[in-house]
Amino acid sequence: GQPLTVAEGWRDVGLGTALVAAAQDSVRERGLTRLALSVFPDNARAIAVYTRAGFVREGIRRRQFRQADGTYRDELLMAWFPESGAADRWRAGEGTP
């Protein structure tokens, strides 16, 4: 898949949350059993959005991406399962799933 980023100046207005909710709706409508994503482990803002939406951590790919300066970055794998009901609780304002 393609990377998804909320541009500077558009953060903290709910766009990331809305995009995650739309993806979850699409998964449900298609009858799929999971929605998977990856994120850099130091991206606390994105991880918080995904966790509130019911995503769980599945693993880490160590040194998955090589940067232009020759250093490497890990990749955190996360997934959401529609049958968990976590997104419904999150949207209803019942806090962290």
Secondary structure, DSSP 4 states (H G I P E B T S, - for coil): -----PPTTSTTSSHHHHHHHHHHHHHHHHT-S-EEEEE-TT-HHHHHHHHHTT-EEEEEEEEEEE-TTS-EEEEEEEEE-GGG-HHHHHHTT----
